[in-house]
Amino acid sequence: MSAGAVPAPAPAPAPASSADAGVRWRLRGGVRLGHDPVRDVGILLHPEGVLLLNDTGAAVLALCDGATGEHAVTRALAGRYASVSSEEVRSFLAELARRRLVEACPAPPERIDG
């Protein structure tokens, strides 16, 4: 590179397609993510009770906004926690879905440019 030359910007990452984003999850109606200040833990409030969460579980659910795909959740957590696998995230969310605390969102409609 010659003196005074400006390096080319890095290419932007390709947008994730709905096919590789994974399932998009959200809390079901009547379910709320919160924090218990006495125990200093995350909690999941639901009509039948309260579920105490560890830090990782609370972080997973904080990202379950109906728009963020399962793979993006795993990538975000991998930057914060030493060992979070996509299988653990999938298993955790599947168990919460079985308990009817989270639900899968329909895929967003395909965008057609043109």
N, C-alpha and C positions, 0 to 999 in steps of 0.2 A: 504494500500500500504506500502510495507516495505521500509526502508531507502535506498536510492540509486537506487530504481526502476524507470525506465523510463516509463511514461504513454504511452499507445498505442495511435498512431495518430488517430485523428477523421476520420471517413470514408468520402471519397470524395462524394460530392453530385452526385446523378444520373444524367446523361446527359438528357437534355430535348428531348423528341421525337418530330418529326414534328407534331404529332397530338396534343400535348399540348402546342406547342410554339405559337399558334395563327397565324394570318396572318402576313406575312412579307411585309413591305411597303418600297418604295423608291420614291425619287423625280422623276418626269417624265423628259424626255429629255427637255432641254431648261429652266428648273426651277433650281434656285440656292438659297441656304440659305446664308444670309449675315447679316451684322450689319450696322445700320444707326448711325454713330457717332454723328450727330447733335441731334437726338432724343434719342440716347442711347437705342435703341430697336433692337430686331431681325427683319429681313425682309425676305420675300420670293419674290425673283425676278422671274418674269415670262414674257413671250412675251407680254401679254396684260397689264402688270402693275406691281405694287408692293403691297404686302400685309404686313401690320405692324403686328408683333407678340408680344404677352406678353411673359414673361420669360418661362412660362410653355409650351406654344406653340412652342417656339424656341427649348426648351429642347426635346420635343417630336420629332420634325423634325430632330434634330441633331442625334437622334438614329435610324432614318429611313434609314438604309443603305442597305436594301435588304436582309440582313442576320439575323438581330435581330427581333425576333418575337414580336408580340403585347404584349404578357404577360410579356416578359422580359423588354420591354419599360416601362410598368406600374410598375413593381417591381423596376426598376432603379429610376423612378420618385418618388415613394413612400418614398425612402430614402432621397430625397432632398426637397420635398414639403409636407406640412401638410396633404392635402386632395386631392389626385388624385385617381380617381376610374377608373377601366378598362372600364366602360361604357363611361366616359368622353373622354378617349383616343380614344376609338372606334368611338364615335360620331364625334370628331374633325377630325379624319382621313377620315371618311366616307364623311364628308362635303368637305374636300379638294379633295377627289377622285371625287366627284360630279362636282367640279370645274375643274377637270382634271389637278390638280397640283401634286398629288401623284398617285401611282399605286401599286396594289398588285403584289407581285413577285410569280412566280411559286414555288411550294414546291421543296426543294432540293431532288435529287434522293435518294431513300432508299439505305443504305449501307448494303451490304451482306458480312458478314465475313465468311471466310470459306475455 
